[in-house]
Structure formats: C-alpha cells, structure tokens
C-alpha cells in the first residue's frame, strides 16, 4: 500500500507532533473508528506498542517510512490509543544517547 494512503495524503498530523525519540505505549483503549486504509497498520502499531518503544522503532519494525509512522503514531496519541512520553531534554541533546538510538534502530 502506498504511504500516502496510510496517512490520507497528510505529511503532518492534525495534533501536536510526536518526535521520533518519543516513547509510546498502548493504552488498551479500543478504537471506535471504522475501517480505513491505515487500519491494518494501526493494529500492528497497537500490537507493537504493547511494550514501550520509540516512534522511530515503530517505523523500523513495521518497515514504514519515518514520516508516515510519525503521522500515524501522533494521530493515535491524539485519539487516546497510545500514551506518549517525551525523552528528557538532557537526553535529547546527548550525542552519545542519540548515536546509540540510531545504532539500535539500524540494527533492527
């Protein structure tokens, strides 16, 4: 399926954007939306996020472009399907942490 179908042609979410290092976790809330083009991917995201993982990890594990994953994750956070925890500011500026994060995602 083409990435633009998963996001409805959007490159940004309607809500405040989730950063790639944001850790997300499924809330257990059931979506009340009807089937959409992204329905299967959203289910896969919920399954993956049964354990905490970063938004970048969601993209890597589901083999989605990072931008598409960020739009879907941000939408799901706004809908209450996922909880988001931002990385502490000192970690966001920590070069060693970011290099480890990149290496970890690349290893997937």
Number of C-alpha atoms within 10 A of each C-alpha: 7 8 17 13 13 21 21 11 11 14 13 16 19 11 13 11 15 23 16 19 19 21 22 29 22 22 15 12 11 11 13 7 7 6 8 13 15 17 14 12 16 20 12 14 25 23 12 18 22 14 11 17 17 23 26 22 26 25 21 17 13 13 11 16 13 16 18 21 27 25 22 23 29 26 22 22 21 17 15 16 23 24 20 24 14 15 15 10 8 9 13 13 11 11 11 10 13 14 11 11 16 14 11 11 16 10 8 9
